[in-house]
Amino acid sequence: MKPRRVVITGLGPLTCCGVGREAFWKNIQAGRSGIGPITAFDAAPFHARCAGEVRDWDPASVFPLHRRKRLDRCSQFALASALLALEDANLPWSRERPQARAGVSFGSALGGIAQAEAEHVRFLEKGPRAVNPSLALQIFGGAAHANIAIECGFRGPGTTNANSCASGVVAVGEALRYVRDGRADVMIAGGSEAPLSPLTFGAFDNIKTLSRWRGEPAAHAYRPFDLHRDGFVMGEGAASLVLEEYGHAVRRGARIYAEVMGYGLTNDAYHMTTPHPSGESVAACMRETLADAGMEPGEIGYINAHASSTQLNDANETACIKTVFGAHARRLAVSGTKPFTAHPLGATGAIETVICALALAEGYVPPTLHHQTPDPRCDLDIVPNRGRRQKLHAALNNAFGFGGINASIALRVIS
């Protein structure tokens, strides 16, 4: 059977940089970061003091009280972002009229870990009977996609992966396969993360992956490709995308943001936190994505880099882009957009796939914010500090996670 074409028809970002497509993209274009001092808990014991908190969103505006009691913050983000994406796609759904050809593919690095942490405090203080009786249902690995499927009546493929910071891109890639292979006509794909709690934050702080910036503004803690970068800024949030079979989308008159062309997934098989010095698996991932897409390197005009803002990772990713794209690497726009959204771990790849889709649809390349001192090892066109209007044909999104997990997704303007 000939592979079916897959397109993006709905976008549902829920981030510290904006909730909903319109607000989110407006802030991206205006260069407004959502990073600020931590308010969710007392950060005084930690070296890192800032985060990307979702402040301008109230779950009560989406969920009645009885639903909020059964959904931890990670699942609230997941479901709310899915509903935003469905609304943006103008795609009908109904719990009472289930759809067998619609499914959900989601990702989350840590799932309900913050909720488990909070309930553990209650357990220690008041005993086991004080623990929320819904805890087991809130924090299990598949909670994100299961809640979306139940709410929307989507009986097709359902899965939640936990591939660290690559989870969001893996979710989109697997959704691509389900639709392309004819197992579904519609997939909600995305990622969600709610890790801002003392134990989880402290664990990352202890391994020195978080920026220890203490200056003002706090947002400047996130400095991808900058010579003085010192780690990432943890965030929370979610993003969902509606992936749809091309003919299905055309028949219902859907707006199409971009076509999903290819997906790659590799592993360094080297170290839990340090990238392989050769970068061969990262390069292989990008090549695999292009091959899956049936595209040549020269067709890519923009790369949304993983750009975690650690010394090793940014330099390694730069070298791998040069290896894969050769002379064309100098003509590529390559930006790291986490200074807008912080890094909500497993949700980030989905958020940045939303950015790629909007970049293609709007002809706008978002910048790498807070770039002050060039690093000779990161000598690509990183679009420093100010975005630019640029007609684009295709884009690539990279996402790399703990354990050496590498994932990439390729999008193209619909033709």
Secondary structure, DSSP 4 states (H G I P E B T S, - for coil): -PPPPEEEEEEEEEETTEESHHHHHHHHHHT----EE--SS--TTSS--EEB---S--GGGTS-HHHHTT--HHHHHHHHHHHHHHHHHT----SSS-BTTEEEEEE-SSTTHHHHHHHHHHHHHH-GGGS-TTHHHHHSTTHHHHHHHHHHTB-S-EEEE--GGGHHHHHHHHHHHHHHTTS-SEEEEEEEE---SHHHHHHHHHTT-B----SSSGGGG--TTBTT---B-BB-EEEEEEEEEHHHHHHTT----EEEEEEEEEE--S-SSSPPTT-HHHHHHHHHHHHHHT--GGG--EEE------HHHHHHHHHHHHHHHGGGGGG-EEE--HHHH-B-GGGHHHHHHHHHHHHHHHTEEPPBTT--SB-TT--SB--BSS-EE---SEEEEEEEEGGGEEEEEEEE---
